[in-house]
Amino acid sequence: MATSSIIENIRVNNPKVLEEYVDAMERIGKDVHPRTDDEKTGVIDDKVRIRAFMTKVLAREGTKA
């Protein structure tokens, strides 16, 4: 998803907040690293990671695993 579509509806009326936002975006841009194979795919087959993820999701929703 393009950044422009994500921030399209953001309106900033405070110049200080705008400066902080731009600074944060620039910092993030400097921390770019090549993605690992694990980061490139959306498929997770590690049962421990899946269970940990679902436990977090269900806890947020107030449901027990």
N, C-alpha and C positions, 0 to 999 in steps of 0.2 A: 504494500500500500504506500502510495506516495505521501511524503510529509505534508505536502500542500493540502491534500484532502483531509488529513488529520487535524491540522491547525486552521482550516478554512474559517470556522465559526468562532475562533478565539478573538475577543476584543480586549485590548489593553488600554486603559485610560491613565495608567500611572507610569511615567517614564522610568522610574527606578525599577519597577517590576519588569518592564520591557528589557532593560539593561541586564538584569539578573537572568532573564530567560535566554537572551542571546548568549551571555557568558556560559550558561549551562550547555546550550546547544554546541558551542565551540569546544568546550571541554570534552563532551561526548564524541565529537568528531575526531578529536586527537587520539582517543583511546581505541580506535578501530584496530581490530586484529583479524587475521584470516580465520574463518570459521572452521571448526573441526568437523569431521565426518558426522559426529554425534549431533552437532548443531545444525547441520545441513538437512537432516531428515526429521520429519515429524513423527516417525515411528519409534516407539519405545517398547522394547521387548524385555527389559529387565523387570522382573516381578517385584523386586524390592522397591524400585523407583515408582512403579505404577501404584503399589499399595500406599506408599508415602504420599503421593500426589492425591489419590482418592481420599485418604484420611484427612488431608487438609481441606479438600473441597467439601466433604461431608461435615466436617467440624464447623466450617463457615456457615453451612446451611442448617446446622443444629441437628444433624442426623448422625447416628453412630454407624461405624463400619461393621 
